[in-house]
Amino acid sequence: MDNSIANLGSPEQQQQILEAQKRNQLRNQINYHIADTGTLVGTATDISHILLNELSGFVNKLAVAENLDEVKASVASMKAAIGDIEGQVATGELTFPYQSKGLDTVKLEIIERANGVNNLL
């Protein structure tokens, strides 16, 4: 074990430090090779806006649909905007980080982050 880490408390604390170092190293690689934080935030914002707009349109059309044909028509815009994503994931052409991290892990991170922010508020 690294001497600088060995002097930093219990084995659990040392493990937490190592995990934090690995996470920071990975984040630095993403920042350098893939996208800086601003770009990632911009992409996440674009995704949120697309989904919010499409979901809003879907909900509004679905709310006034009176028959099955109108229900089917209510998803047309959403299907045109994002319908191809599922197929790309199915073929492996597109993969998401949450798939590698595992859905349970990601959901736990979301819950912890949401509760943490909410507790500060």
C-alpha positions as CSV (number, residue, x, y, z in Angstrom):
1,M,0.0,0.0,0.0
2,D,1.2,3.5,-0.7
3,N,3.0,4.9,2.4
4,S,1.1,8.2,2.2
5,I,-2.2,6.4,2.4
6,A,-1.0,3.9,5.0
7,N,-0.7,6.7,7.6
8,L,-4.2,8.0,7.0
9,G,-6.3,6.0,9.5
10,S,-8.3,2.8,9.4
11,P,-8.3,0.4,6.5
12,E,-11.8,1.6,5.7
13,Q,-10.6,5.2,5.5
14,Q,-7.7,4.1,3.4
15,Q,-10.0,2.3,1.0
16,Q,-12.3,5.4,0.7
17,I,-9.2,7.5,-0.2
18,L,-8.1,5.0,-2.8
19,E,-11.6,4.9,-4.3
20,A,-11.8,8.7,-4.4
21,Q,-8.4,8.8,-6.1
22,K,-9.5,6.3,-8.7
23,R,-12.7,8.3,-9.3
24,N,-10.8,11.5,-9.7
25,Q,-8.3,9.9,-12.1
26,L,-11.2,8.6,-14.2
27,R,-12.9,12.0,-14.1
28,N,-9.6,13.6,-15.2
29,Q,-9.4,11.2,-18.1
30,I,-13.0,11.9,-19.2
31,N,-12.3,15.7,-18.9
32,Y,-9.1,15.4,-21.0
33,H,-10.1,12.8,-23.6
34,I,-13.9,13.0,-23.9
35,A,-15.4,16.3,-22.8
36,D,-14.8,19.0,-20.2
37,T,-17.3,19.6,-17.5
38,G,-18.9,22.5,-19.4
39,T,-19.5,20.3,-22.4
40,L,-20.9,17.5,-20.3
41,V,-23.2,19.9,-18.6
42,G,-24.3,21.3,-21.9
43,T,-25.0,17.8,-23.3
44,A,-27.0,16.9,-20.2
45,T,-28.9,20.1,-20.5
46,D,-29.7,19.4,-24.2
47,I,-30.9,15.9,-23.3
48,S,-33.1,17.3,-20.5
49,H,-34.6,19.9,-22.8
50,I,-35.3,17.4,-25.5
51,L,-37.0,15.0,-23.1
52,L,-38.9,17.7,-21.3
53,N,-40.3,19.1,-24.6
54,E,-41.1,15.7,-26.0
55,L,-42.7,14.5,-22.8
56,S,-44.7,17.7,-22.5
57,G,-46.0,17.3,-26.0
58,F,-46.8,13.6,-25.4
59,V,-48.7,14.3,-22.2
60,N,-50.7,17.1,-23.7
61,K,-51.7,15.1,-26.8
62,L,-52.4,12.0,-24.7
63,A,-54.6,14.0,-22.3
64,V,-57.0,14.9,-25.1
65,A,-56.8,11.6,-27.1
66,E,-60.3,10.1,-27.5
67,N,-59.4,6.8,-29.3
68,L,-56.5,4.4,-29.9
69,D,-55.5,6.1,-33.1
70,E,-55.1,9.5,-31.3
71,V,-53.2,7.7,-28.5
72,K,-50.8,6.2,-31.1
73,A,-50.5,9.6,-32.8
74,S,-49.5,11.3,-29.6
75,V,-46.2,9.5,-29.5
76,A,-45.2,10.4,-33.1
77,S,-43.1,13.4,-32.3
78,M,-41.3,11.6,-29.4
79,K,-40.7,8.5,-31.6
80,A,-39.2,10.8,-34.3
81,A,-37.0,12.6,-31.8
82,I,-35.6,9.7,-29.7
83,G,-37.1,6.4,-31.1
84,D,-33.9,5.3,-32.7
85,I,-32.0,5.3,-29.4
86,E,-33.4,2.0,-28.2
87,G,-32.4,0.2,-31.4
88,Q,-28.9,1.6,-31.2
89,V,-28.6,0.4,-27.6
90,A,-29.9,-3.0,-28.6
91,T,-27.3,-3.4,-31.4
92,G,-24.4,-2.1,-29.2
93,E,-23.9,0.9,-31.4
94,L,-24.7,3.1,-28.4
95,T,-23.8,2.4,-24.8
96,F,-24.5,4.5,-21.8
97,P,-22.3,4.8,-18.7
98,Y,-25.1,3.7,-16.4
99,Q,-25.1,0.3,-18.2
100,S,-21.4,-0.2,-17.3
101,K,-21.9,1.1,-13.7
102,G,-25.0,-0.9,-13.2
103,L,-28.6,0.4,-12.8
104,D,-28.7,-0.4,-9.0
105,T,-25.5,1.6,-8.5
106,V,-26.7,4.5,-10.5
107,K,-30.1,4.6,-8.7
108,L,-28.4,4.5,-5.4
109,E,-26.1,7.4,-6.4
110,I,-29.2,9.4,-7.6
111,I,-31.0,8.8,-4.3
112,E,-27.9,9.7,-2.2
113,R,-27.3,12.9,-4.2
114,A,-30.9,14.0,-4.2
115,N,-31.2,13.4,-0.5
116,G,-27.9,15.1,0.2
117,V,-28.9,18.2,-1.7
118,N,-32.4,18.2,-0.3
119,N,-31.0,18.0,3.3
120,L,-28.9,21.0,2.6
121,L,-31.9,22.9,1.4
